[in-house]
Amino acid sequence: MTDLISPISSEDVAWVRISTPLLVEELREFCRDLERLYRINPMLEFTEWRKIGYNHYFFQANNLSNGLEIATEIHLEETEKGFKITYNEGLKSATFINIEANSKESFLVIIDDYSKLPVAERTQRLAEVDHSLEQWGQELHRYLKNWQRYSWFPPFRWYMRQWQSMKPMGRRIAYMLIVITLFELVAIIAIFGI
């Protein structure tokens, strides 16, 4: 899922590269919804997401991957390769969302850049590194596959809007309840259908 060569020149980066079923323009449009993109990360438990201005947001979340609270303004800038998201607070200086394609498929490359602070300060603040990038990539891959497959179905789109606002634990509980309910429904039909 990751490349061996850094996609940007900084040495203090972490990245994940995922294949997607979407076309490049569909993927670009998907990434413009920054709140949805961030909420797909299963390791972020949001307490607040607020739009401050055009492509300018504030969010507060508990990062389950390192146990730290995040509270920062972020700015979204569209680039030739995709998007750049800059952070006002914290160790991370930017997240780059690059969109790549070849003749068969498109790829989403998410790069966390930690190079804004001096090396000595970065070394002292290693506990603040976000370890959720791989899980985020896996969840984005799954989400995009399901979106491509089922987004034509209105109940699915409604459920995904509800799902987006849930905390990660709530998503897992809702999924289990749906599976149990479907199993019970099949069992009832099988019992009374005989």
Secondary structure, DSSP 8 states (H G I E B T S, - for coil): ---SS-SSS-SSEEEEEEEESS-HHHHHHHHH-HHHHHHT-TTEEEEEEEEEETTEEEEEEEETTTTEEEEEEEEEEE-SSEEEEEESSSS--EEEEEEEE-SS-EEEEEEEE-TTS-HHHHHHTGGG----HHHHHHHHHHHHHHHHHHTTSHHHHHHHHHHHHS-HHHHHHHHHHHHHHHHHHHHHHHHHH-
